[in-house]
Structures are given as C-alpha cells and as structure tokens.
Amino acid sequence: MAEMRYSEDALFLNLIPMQHLFIFLILILGAFLTLLFLPSILELRNPKDAVPRRIAEISAEQDEYLVNN
C-alpha cells in the first residue's frame, strides 16, 4: 500500500476547523488583553494607598520644555 504523507500545514488546519477559527482568535485576543490590563484593573479596584488619583496639570512652559529636551 502507498504510504500517506501529510504536511504540517494540513494537520494544523484539521485541528482548528475554519468556521471556529475566528471565534478562537477573538477568545485568544480577549484573554491576552485581560492578562495585559489585569494589574491596572486590580490596582484601580483596590489601591495600595488611599491617596486620591489626580492627573497632573502642567503649564505651557513645562510642556514646551518637555517636548524640546
């Protein structure tokens, strides 16, 4: 009998059916983003210190200095 040979690409395509590939990629992207932002989400929910968070206001002169240097 003739020996059947499969390429690695054909095996990969058979492991993940094409109709489920888009859903699989969306799930992987969601898991990656969750892991990426998990530390900041946890810090916002339970900060290490009780100081209120505030965005620093800088003047036009400070902004110009930061841009040029």
C-alpha positions in Angstrom: 0.0 0.0 0.0 1.0 3.5 -0.6 2.1 5.5 2.4 0.1 8.6 3.0 2.0 11.8 3.8 0.6 14.9 5.5 2.2 18.3 5.5 2.3 20.2 8.8 0.0 22.9 7.4 -2.7 20.4 6.6 -2.5 18.9 10.1 -2.9 22.4 11.7 -5.9 23.2 9.5 -7.5 20.0 10.5 -7.0 20.7 14.2 -9.0 24.0 14.1 -12.0 24.0 11.8 -12.2 27.1 9.7 -15.7 28.1 11.0 -14.3 28.2 14.6 -11.0 30.0 13.7 -12.5 33.5 14.1 -14.1 32.7 17.4 -10.8 31.1 18.6 -8.8 34.2 17.6 -11.3 36.5 19.4 -11.0 34.4 22.6 -7.2 34.5 22.4 -7.2 38.3 21.9 -9.6 38.7 24.8 -7.5 36.6 27.1 -4.4 38.5 26.1 -5.9 41.9 26.8 -7.3 40.7 30.1 -3.9 39.5 31.2 -2.3 42.7 29.9 -4.6 45.0 31.8 -5.2 42.8 34.9 -2.6 44.6 37.1 -4.1 48.0 36.4 -7.7 46.8 36.9 -6.8 45.3 40.2 -4.9 48.5 41.3 -7.9 50.6 40.5 -10.3 48.4 42.4 -8.0 48.1 45.5 -5.3 50.7 45.5 -2.2 50.2 47.7 -2.6 53.7 49.3 -5.7 55.8 50.0 -4.5 58.9 48.1 -7.0 60.1 45.5 -5.7 59.8 41.9 -5.3 63.1 40.1 -3.9 63.9 36.6 -1.1 66.4 37.0 -1.6 69.8 35.4 1.4 71.2 33.6 1.8 74.7 32.2 2.6 75.5 28.6 6.2 76.4 29.6 6.7 73.0 31.2 5.1 71.2 28.2 7.4 73.1 25.8 10.4 72.2 27.9 9.5 68.5 27.9 8.9 68.5 24.2 12.2 70.2 23.3 14.5 68.4 25.8 
